Amino acid sequence: MIIVTNNNKTLDYYKEKRGYEVIMIDGTYRDVLVKVRDMLHVGHQLLTHPLMGSIKPNETPYRSIAVSKRTGKVDYDNIILMEEAIMTFDKFALVERPNRGVNATQAMKDDYAEIDLSLISSAIDN
């Protein structure tokens, strides 16, 4: 499995402490979604839902998504799911108080990073 993330806490936990392959995205939540979508186009499989958790995309700056390490047949249902996730992100980015997570205080960003790590670890470690 490969974890695609823009969250340093996820990088530290999975790559440094557990030896997983992690692709660190120097960018936004949306950039993570786009990178995963691009990986699906070459045959990686989606292993975790791109919008898991109850935090709206405009409320957090972080997202971590697991995909298969091996490539195979392109799964168009996964690609559609990712395209819909990107559209959902874009829709929420237009609502009142857009990107609240991006403009959050450092303490709030630390909390969002912990939540993202908790979400991905609950999917992977269980």
C-alpha positions as CSV (number, residue, x, y, z in Angstrom):
1,M,0.0,0.0,0.0
2,I,1.0,3.6,-0.6
3,I,-0.3,6.5,1.5
4,V,-0.7,9.8,-0.2
5,T,-0.9,12.8,2.2
6,N,-0.1,16.4,2.8
7,N,0.0,15.7,6.6
8,N,3.5,15.6,8.2
9,K,2.0,13.7,11.2
10,T,0.9,10.9,8.8
11,L,4.3,10.9,7.1
12,D,6.0,10.6,10.4
13,Y,3.7,7.9,11.7
14,Y,3.6,5.7,8.7
15,K,6.9,6.2,6.9
16,E,9.3,7.0,9.7
17,K,7.9,4.7,12.5
18,R,6.2,1.9,10.5
19,G,8.1,1.8,7.2
20,Y,5.2,2.3,4.8
21,E,5.6,4.0,1.5
22,V,4.3,7.5,1.8
23,I,4.0,10.1,-1.0
24,M,4.2,13.5,0.7
25,I,2.3,16.2,-1.2
26,D,3.5,19.8,-0.7
27,G,0.1,21.2,-1.3
28,T,-3.5,21.3,-0.4
29,Y,-6.2,18.8,0.4
30,R,-7.3,19.2,-3.3
31,D,-3.8,18.5,-4.5
32,V,-3.9,15.1,-2.6
33,L,-7.2,14.3,-4.3
34,V,-5.7,15.1,-7.7
35,K,-2.6,13.1,-7.2
36,V,-4.6,10.1,-6.1
37,R,-6.9,10.5,-9.1
38,D,-3.8,10.5,-11.4
39,M,-2.5,7.4,-9.7
40,L,-5.9,5.6,-10.3
41,H,-5.5,6.5,-14.0
42,V,-2.4,4.3,-14.2
43,G,-4.0,1.3,-12.4
44,H,-3.5,1.9,-8.7
45,Q,-6.6,0.9,-6.6
46,L,-8.3,3.1,-4.0
47,L,-8.1,1.5,-0.6
48,T,-9.7,4.3,1.6
49,H,-12.5,6.7,0.8
50,P,-11.2,10.1,-0.3
51,L,-13.8,12.0,1.8
52,M,-13.8,9.8,5.0
53,G,-14.7,11.4,8.2
54,S,-17.3,14.0,9.0
55,I,-15.1,17.0,8.5
56,K,-16.1,19.0,5.4
57,P,-13.3,19.5,2.9
58,N,-13.2,23.3,3.5
59,E,-12.8,22.8,7.3
60,T,-9.4,21.0,7.2
61,P,-6.2,21.5,5.3
62,Y,-5.2,17.8,5.5
63,R,-6.1,14.6,3.7
64,S,-4.5,11.2,3.7
65,I,-5.6,8.4,1.3
66,A,-4.3,4.9,0.8
67,V,-3.9,3.3,-2.6
68,S,-2.6,0.0,-3.7
69,K,1.1,-0.3,-4.4
70,R,0.6,-2.5,-7.4
71,T,-1.0,-1.3,-10.5
72,G,-3.4,-3.3,-12.6
73,K,-6.6,-2.9,-14.6
74,V,-7.9,0.7,-14.3
75,D,-11.0,0.8,-12.1
76,Y,-13.3,3.4,-13.6
77,D,-15.6,3.3,-10.6
78,N,-12.7,4.5,-8.5
79,I,-11.9,7.2,-10.9
80,I,-15.5,8.4,-10.9
81,L,-15.4,8.4,-7.1
82,M,-12.3,10.5,-7.1
83,E,-13.7,13.0,-9.6
84,E,-16.8,13.3,-7.5
85,A,-14.6,13.9,-4.4
86,I,-12.8,16.7,-6.3
87,M,-16.1,18.2,-7.3
88,T,-17.3,18.0,-3.7
89,F,-14.1,19.7,-2.5
90,D,-14.6,22.4,-5.1
91,K,-18.3,22.9,-4.1
92,F,-17.4,23.2,-0.4
93,A,-14.5,25.6,-1.2
94,L,-17.2,28.0,-2.6
95,V,-19.4,28.0,0.5
96,E,-19.3,30.6,3.3
97,R,-16.0,30.8,5.2
98,P,-14.0,28.9,2.5
99,N,-10.8,27.1,3.5
100,R,-11.3,27.7,7.2
101,G,-8.9,24.9,7.8
102,V,-6.2,26.5,5.7
103,N,-6.6,29.8,7.5
104,A,-6.7,28.2,11.0
105,T,-4.3,28.9,13.8
106,Q,-1.4,26.6,14.3
107,A,-3.1,24.9,17.2
108,M,-6.1,24.2,15.1
109,K,-4.0,22.9,12.3
110,D,-2.3,20.5,14.7
111,D,-5.7,19.3,15.8
112,Y,-6.8,18.8,12.1
113,A,-3.5,16.9,11.5
114,E,-4.3,14.6,14.4
115,I,-7.8,14.0,13.2
116,D,-6.6,13.1,9.7
117,L,-4.0,10.7,11.2
118,S,-6.7,9.2,13.3
119,L,-9.0,8.7,10.3
120,I,-6.4,7.0,8.1
121,S,-5.0,4.9,11.0
122,S,-8.5,3.7,11.9
123,A,-8.8,2.4,8.3
124,I,-5.4,1.0,7.9
125,D,-4.6,-0.4,11.4
126,N,-7.9,-2.1,12.0
